[in-house]
């Protein structure tokens, strides 16, 4: 990541320019999802969650990237 004009951060390639605040929010959201998934897996393993539990661990950036792309103002 390199700081560019207007305090935006470049990820390289054809990716969008994001502010430090946007990167921080994305990291926070990914970490929140990861912690939730870990807890869900733990509770499922203990038999406290019934049915089928398909975890998304390791794929957090996919949903956050899509969410950010769909938000107004991100192109």
LINUR-V603446 format. One line per field, one symbol per residue. ss: DSSP state (H for helix, E for strand, L for the rest). phi: phi as a letter, one per 40 degrees, with the letter a starting at -180 (. if undefined). burial: b if it has 24 or more other ideal C-beta (glycine too) atoms within 12 Angstrom, else e. Layout:
# LINUR-V603446
ss->???
phi->???
burial->???
This chain:
# LINUR-V603446
ss->LEELHHHEEELLLLLLEEEHHHHHHHHHHHHHHHHHHHHHHHHHHLLLLLLLLLLLLLLHHHHHHHHHHHLLLLL
phi->.bcbcffcbccggccccbcdcccccccdccccccccccccccccccgcbcgbbccbcgbdccccccdcccccgbb
burial->eeeeeeeeeeeeeeeebbeeebbeebeebbeebeeebeeeeeeeeeeeeeeeeeeeeeebeeebeeebeeeeeee
